[in-house]
Amino acid sequence: MRKPSPWNPGIALIASLAFIGPSAAAAQPGLQEICRDFQTWHETHDSPERATAAYFAELISGGVAREEAERRLALLGGSGSECPAAAAAAFDRIYGDSTVRFSTEPNALLVETVTGMKPGRALDVAMGQGRNSVFLASTGWEVTGFDVSAEGLSIARAAAASAKVEIRTVQQGWQEFDLGKQQWDLIVLSYAWVPIDDPAYVERLCDALRPGGTLVFEHMLGESRDELGIPETQQLLRAFASLRIVRYEEIEQRGDWHNEVLPLVRLVARK
Ligand SMILES: C[S@@+](CC[C@H](N)C(=O)[O-])C[C@H]1O[C@@H](n2cnc3c(N)ncnc32)[C@H](O)[C@@H]1O
């Protein structure tokens, strides 16, 4: 199990714990069960962050041991959670909070890469608030993006409408979104929380590219493979060895999603 994200904003996920009572706690539910319970809860609560304290108190007063509660919280994780509902809750909160800072400009690597390219069909994986999708659509690309965050997708659609461009948005996690085969001239993975350490998922990404298609990747560079979506040094070169690597950089720079200089990795590869 991966460790919780360093971005974990100490979020509302504690609230999910209320769904699994003391008896289930004794049975030590795993991620799937905890995730399912969280999802049920999330679907019926509009403002998870406000309910957190009450739910946590309810859980504890319902007899679930604090240690067990903490174990489940750690399993759910935060923004990089493998539980789609937990990730959605974390990012809905981020996108709904105007004090959280991240870039709303298109990713610079993407802009550089597509400049001069003939537009085609693009897929924006974990598209977030759509900064890259809207940029691509504005330059003639036919764009599909998917993400688990309803809040992110709604901002993306509004941004597309105000830029007077069309984008297709799909509210799904990487766990269920069908990448298809030979579908895309461009696949964008910009700070995307997807399992880049899973060879089967990487193969699906490569299969989904059309011959001649381009894959653009930028994210934090991690020290271990524990973090969902964050590769370690050189890992992307091995993962995407079946493609032609046309650009690869490990750099120290301010990330699009960070207020500090930190290690980043960038890859551009062609099929
Ligand atoms: C750091 S943001 C990056 C967003 C966008 N690509 C960008 O560069 O601005 C990570 C995105 O991953 C999404 N995400 C998290 N878990 C996901 C999952 N299981 N499937 C799809 N998207 C997910 C989040 O909702 C969030 O929008």
The ligand as an SDF file (V2000), in Angstrom:
LIG
                    3D

 27 29  0  0  0  0  0  0  0  0999 V2000
   -2.5550   17.4070   -9.4050 C   0  0  0  0  0  0  0  0  0  0  0  0
   -4.0720   17.3250  -10.2240 S   0  0  0  0  0  0  0  0  0  0  0  0
   -3.6050   17.5880  -11.8960 C   0  0  0  0  0  0  0  0  0  0  0  0
   -4.7310   18.0760  -12.7430 C   0  0  0  0  0  0  0  0  0  0  0  0
   -4.3610   18.4680  -14.1620 C   0  0  0  0  0  0  0  0  0  0  0  0
   -3.8980   17.3260  -14.9230 N   0  0  0  0  0  0  0  0  0  0  0  0
   -3.3450   19.5720  -14.1640 C   0  0  0  0  0  0  0  0  0  0  0  0
   -2.2140   19.3640  -14.6110 O   0  0  0  0  0  0  0  0  0  0  0  0
   -3.6750   20.6640  -13.6940 O   0  0  0  0  0  0  0  0  0  0  0  0
   -4.4030   15.5840  -10.1580 C   0  0  0  0  0  0  0  0  0  0  0  0
   -5.7630   15.2240  -10.6860 C   0  0  0  0  0  0  0  0  0  0  0  0
   -5.8940   13.8180  -10.6020 O   0  0  0  0  0  0  0  0  0  0  0  0
   -7.2510   13.5510  -10.3690 C   0  0  0  0  0  0  0  0  0  0  0  0
   -7.3800   12.1790   -9.8720 N   0  0  0  0  0  0  0  0  0  0  0  0
   -7.0820   11.6840   -8.6490 C   0  0  0  0  0  0  0  0  0  0  0  0
   -7.3560   10.3720   -8.5900 N   0  0  0  0  0  0  0  0  0  0  0  0
   -7.8420   10.0400   -9.8170 C   0  0  0  0  0  0  0  0  0  0  0  0
   -8.3180    8.8260  -10.3890 C   0  0  0  0  0  0  0  0  0  0  0  0
   -8.3810    7.6980   -9.6770 N   0  0  0  0  0  0  0  0  0  0  0  0
   -8.7140    8.8470  -11.6900 N   0  0  0  0  0  0  0  0  0  0  0  0
   -8.6980    9.9860  -12.4060 C   0  0  0  0  0  0  0  0  0  0  0  0
   -8.2960   11.1650  -11.9030 N   0  0  0  0  0  0  0  0  0  0  0  0
   -7.8560   11.1850  -10.6310 C   0  0  0  0  0  0  0  0  0  0  0  0
   -7.6530   14.6030   -9.3580 C   0  0  0  0  0  0  0  0  0  0  0  0
   -9.0400   14.7820   -9.2650 O   0  0  0  0  0  0  0  0  0  0  0  0
   -6.9250   15.8160   -9.9120 C   0  0  0  0  0  0  0  0  0  0  0  0
   -7.7230   16.5800  -10.7480 O   0  0  0  0  0  0  0  0  0  0  0  0
  1  2  1  0
  2  3  1  0
  2 10  1  0
  3  4  1  0
  4  5  1  0
  5  6  1  0
  5  7  1  0
  7  8  2  0
  7  9  1  0
 10 11  1  0
 11 12  1  0
 11 26  1  0
 12 13  1  0
 13 14  1  0
 13 24  1  0
 14 15  1  0
 14 23  1  0
 15 16  2  0
 16 17  1  0
 17 18  1  0
 17 23  2  0
 18 19  1  0
 18 20  2  0
 20 21  1  0
 21 22  2  0
 22 23  1  0
 24 25  1  0
 24 26  1  0
 26 27  1  0
M  CHG  2   2   1   9  -1
M  END
$$$$
